[in-house]
Amino acid sequence: MGHIVKTPAGTFRANWRDPSGRQKAKTFRTRKEAAAQLAATETTVAQGTYVDPTAGKTRFGAYAERWLASRSVEATTLAAWNSRLRARLLPQWASWPVGRIDHLAVQEWVTRLGRELSPATVASCHSLLSSVMASAVRSRLIAFNPCEGVRLPAQRKRASGQLMLTLDQVTELLLPSTPEWHRPVVAAAAGAGLRWGECLGLRWADLDLPDDEDQDATLTVRRVVIEVNGHPADKPYPKTAQSRRVVPVPSFLRAELVRHRDRVDADAADRVFTNRSGDPMLRSNFRRQVWRPALVRAGLLGAVTETGPDRFRATWRDKEGAEWSAEFTTERDAVAHVAVKAAGGLRFHDLRHGYATWLISNGVPVNVVQAVMGHEQASTTLNRYTHTPADFHRLGRGVFADSADDSLTTDDGRRSDNEEPAEGDAS
């Protein structure tokens, strides 16, 4: 049982033992305040919800470092958490005692982040803070998680037209605009729905490309390449169990793979897609040096026009929608400038979204699309990876290409006898 003693200074000290048996004390101005604290403390001890009043003085920065070191997750996840912690959380919270971080302070921080970062990034930062604070609750440093109930910026999907290409745009615009060496990896994302890491993880032994073109070609996803702090590494298994799968290879992808196989001596090269040195490509280098310039050359990002002998005008829009232009003496410099300066543009991963949409729009059953995409749930396929195709007007009209009332009338044009008259019709 706890007890209260009066101090020589005239204050009152509440004394109790914590669940481990250690003596604890706290001083109050009046006996009533001390008694209330003692009663509340003894109740939490009995209920197993006791929190040491001094534990909340632990600095967030020190606790977050311990929390991060204790996590057992994929290397890519750990690297992402570490980057986000140092860039966004520690500058704000490092010196705060965890017990002083309240709901309003977190809401104000989230609101400030929302003015400069995307809603998805803000949600990710909030989620990381919430995970650290939830651990502090379980460690009995604080009584509740101040991140609960915080309102986050609304996440709005971009219009599907910004993300989607038609298959003709891929084969007739994007692929011809991509350097020959890298064309097959773009075709693999568009023609097999592979993730970036799955593309890089492919080995020639994973491809079945029969010489007889009448026989079906397939590829098997068995492993991936991950990138941590700019260093690629092999992971001997894909993202999930369902991600290990066999994918049919369409004709345009098959042609690119066959040409690439003849180009690189597949017997000596284990990996299918590499840089010129035979090493796994870095995603940031590919995006800057290959992907974005290919979008510009394909007319899918900004524009480059020849205005005279050795004169090329580069035109692009910034993230505010303002249009800019500049003159260059070579087309290559103009393309490179637009690739760096233009805002938005198709992402490499959007080819995977397009792949799922093309399949669904052409009547492939959802469970089949789910299987070739490597999704655990069909809802992921439908909700996240399918979009309104660019030619949806044509698809809609096609449903009514024949007479719309064929099923409602007899051969002589009269309404079928078993049809119920519409409300208000004369019988």
N, C-alpha and C positions, 0 to 999 in steps of 0.2 A: 504494500500500500504506500502511496505517496504521502507526503506531509508538507506543511507550510511553516516556515520560521520567519520571524521578524529580524531584520538586519539592524546593525547599529545605526545605519543611516536613516532608519525609519521606513524602509521599503519592505516588501514581502517576497520571499524566495520560495517558489514551488519546487519541490524535489521529487523525483520519481526514478524508476529504473526502466530502461528500454527493453525490448524483447530479448536482447542478448545478456541482460543482467547488469549492464553498465549504468552507473549513477549519472543522472542528468539533472540540470537545474536551470531555472529561468526566473529573473527578478521582475516584479511588477510594482506599480505605484501603490495599489490598494490590495487588501486581503481578498476582496471580492473578485478582482481580476485574476489573482493567483489561484483562487479556488476554481474559477471557471476554466482556466487553462489546465489545471490538474485533472478536473473531471473529464474534459474533452480528451486529454492525453490517455487517461486510463481506459476510456471507451475504445479508442483506436487500437490500443495495445491488445485489448480483449478481442476485438474484431479482426485483428491481423492487418489493419490498414495504417499502422503507425508510421509517421514520417518525422525524422529527427529535425527539430526546428532550425538547427545549425547546418543541416546538410545542404539546404538550398543556397548556401554561400559559395558552393563549388562553381568555379568559372566555367562558362559554356565552352570556351576554347579548349580547355584541358579535358573536359568530359567528352567533347566531340572527337578529339584525337584518340582517346581510349576506345570510344564506340567504334570508330572506323577501323582501328587495328583489330578489333574483336570479330569483325564480319568475316564470314566464310562464303564468298560469292565468286562469280566468274570474274576473271581479271579485267575484262572490259567494263563490267559494272562497277568494280572497285575504283578503276581509273576515272570513270565518269563522276562518281560520288566525290572522290578526292578533289577533282577539278572544280566541281560546283561548290564544295565546302570552302575552298580557299578563295574562290572568286566572288562568291555571293553571300555566304553565311558568316564566315569569320570576320570580314570587315565590319559587319553590323553587330554581331553578338559575342565576339571572342571574349571581351572583358566583362560581360554581364554575368552576375550570379544567376544560375538557372532558376532560382526562386524568385527573381525579380522580373523575369520575362513573363509578361501577362498577355491576355487575349488582345487588348487594345494595341499594345506595342507590336504584336505580330501582324494585326490587321493593317496598321499604318505602314509597316515594312512592305507587305504584299502590295498595297496600293501604290507605293513609290516604285516598286519594281515594275508594276504594270504600265507605268508611263514610258519605260524605256525598253522593255523586253516583250517578247511574244507571250500570249496567254499560256501556251504549252510550256515555255521555259519557266514562267512564274509558278505554274502548278508543280513543276519538277522541283524547284527550289523549296517551295512550301512543303512538299512531300518529304524531302530530306530532313528539313528542320523538324517536322512532325515525328519522324522516325527516331531522331535523336532524343526529343523530349519525351516520347513514349517510353523509351528505354530508361530515362531518368525517373519516370513514374514507377516503373517496375523495380528500379534500384532504390526506391523509397527516398529519393532526393527531393521530390516535389509530390504534391497530392493529386494533381490533375494535369492534363496536357493542354497548354494554352493555345495550341494550334487548332483544336477542335472548334468547328463552327465558323472558322474564318471564311469570308466570302472571297472567291477567286475571280479573276477576270473571265468573262465568258469566252469559251473557245469556239470559234466559228470556222467551219470548213471552207476552204477556198472553192470557188466555183469549179465544177468538174471540167469545164472547158479549159481552164488554166492548167489542168493536170493531164488531160487526155490527148493522145494522138490516135488517129486511125491507123490501121495496119498499113494502108497505102502510104501514109506519111512516114512511117518507120522505114518501109522498104524502098520508097522512091525519093525521100528527102534526107532522113537522118543517117541511114547507113551509108549512102554514097558520099555524105559529107564528113564521115568519120575516117580517120587515117586507117589504111588497110590493115596494119598490124593490130589495131584495137577494135576493128569492126566486129570480129566474132564475139567479143565479150558483151558488146551492146546487143547483138543479135540473140545472145543467150538469155539476157534479161527480158527482152521483148518476146522471144519465141518459146521460152520455157519457164518464164516467171521466176527466174532464180534471183535470190538476194545477192548483194555484192560479195559477201563472204563465201557464199556457195559457189559463185562463179570462180573465185580464186582457188577454192578448194578442189576443183575438178582435176582429175588425173586422166590421162589418155586411156587408162584401163577402165575408167568409168563410162566410156562412150562405146556404144554399139552402132557402128555406121557400116552396114553391109554394102558391098560393092554393087549388088543388085538393087537398083533404086525402087523396085517393086516391093522389096521387103522393108518392114517398118524399122526406123532408127529410133533409139532411145538413149537417154543418159541417166545415170544413177547418182543421186546426192548421198554421199557417205560421210563427208567431213567438210569443214569450213576453215577459212583463214580469218583470224581476228587481228585487230590492230590496237596496240596499247602504247600510248605515248610515242606514236610515230614508228613503232617497231612491229612488223607483221609476224605472226606466229601461227603454226598449224594447231587446230583443235581437232582431235580424232573423232568427233561426233558433231552433228549439226545442232541447231537451236533447240529442237524438241524431238521426241521419239517419232512423231508424225513427219518431221522434216526429212527423215531418212526415207527416200522415195525414188521411184522410177518415173521419169517424165518422157512423154512422147516428143520427138524432135520433128518440127515441121520442115517443109522443103527448103525454105530460105535459110533457116539456121543450119540445116544439114549441108547446104552448099558452102556456107561460110566456114563451117568446121572442117570440111574436106579440103578446101583451099588452104586453110591455116595448117592442117596436118602436113600437107605437101610442102608448105613453106618452112616449117620449123624442125623437121626430122623428129617425128614423134617417138622413134625408138630411143633416141638419146635424151629427149626432154620429157621429164616425168609430168610436169605441170602443163595444163592446157593453156592457161592465160598467165602471162608474165610480162614484165617490162623487157626492154631490149637486151638487158643483161641476164635475163633468165630468172630473175628474182620476183617474188610477189609484188604487185603494184601497190603503192600507197594511195589510199583513196583521195587524199587532198591533192596529190600531184595529178592523178587522173582527172579529177574535176577541173583543175586549173588549166592543165596543158592539153587535154583531149576533149572532155565532155562539153565544157562551155564554148570553146571555139567551134566545135561541131554544130552546136545549136545555132550559132551565128551564121555559119556557112549555109546551113539548111534553111535560113530565113525564119527560124523559130525563136530568135532572141535578137532584138535590135535589127539593124540593117547596115550593110556595107554596099555602096554603089560607086562605080567608076565614073568620075566626073571629067576625066581628061587623061592625057599621057602621064603616067606615073602620078596620078591624083586619085585618091579614094576618100570618099566621105563616109565617116562612121556616124551613125545616128542611134541613140538609145534613150531610154527613160529611167530616171532614178526612182527610189522607193516612194517619193512623193508624187510621182506621175509626171514630173516636169521633163520635157524633151530637151536633149542636148545633142550637139554634133561637133565633129572635129575633122580636120583634113590630114591625110597621111600620104606618104609617097609610095607605100607598098600596101598591098591588100592584106598581107600577113599582119603588119602592125595595126591596121584598122580593125581587123578581126580580133586580135588580142586585146585591144583597148575596149571594144564593146563587151567582150567576155568578162572583163574585170569590172567595168563601170555599170553595166545594165543590171537593174534590179529584177528579182524573181527568176522566172525561167523554169523549164522542166527539170525535175530531179532524176537522177539515174533510177532511183527506187520507184518513180512513177511508171516506169516501163512494166514493172511487176503489177501495179494497179491496172494498167491497160490490158495486160495479158488476161487477168481475171475477168475484166469487163467484156472483152471480146468473146471469151468462152461462154459466159452467161448470156450475152446478147444473141448468140448463135444457137441457143437451145441446149447447151451441154448441161446435164443435171448438176445441181449444186453439190451433191455429194461427190461427184467426179471431180469438179473444180476444186473442192476442198482437199481431195487426195493429192492432186497434182501440184497444188500450192503448198502442201505440207502444213495445213492448219489443223489445230486440235478440235476446233468447233466450226460448224458451218456458219454460225452467226458472224464470226470474224470475216469469213469470205464475203458475206453479203453486206455487212455493215461498214467494213473498213476498206475492202479491196475492190468493190464494184462501184462504178460511177455511171452517170448518164452518158451514153455514147454520143459522139458529135453528130451522127446521122440518125438521131432518135426520131426525127420527123418522118423520115423515109420508112423506118421500121413500123411506126404507128400507122402510117397510111397503108402499108403492106397488108396489115391485118384485115383491112376493109377493101382490098383490091377487088374481090368478087362482090356480088350484090349483097348489101348488108342485111336484106330481109329474106335471103334464100331459105334460111332455116325456119322462117315463119310463114311461108306461103306454099301452096300446092303447085303442081306443074302448070295449072291454068291461071296462076296468079292470085287465086282466092286464098284467104286466110285459112289455115288448118282448122278442122273442126274441134280439135282438142285444145286449141289455144284459148286461154281465158281472155275475155274482152277487157280492154283497159278501163279504168274507173272513169265513168262519165260517158262511155261509148253506148250507143244504142244497141240493144240485143237483137 
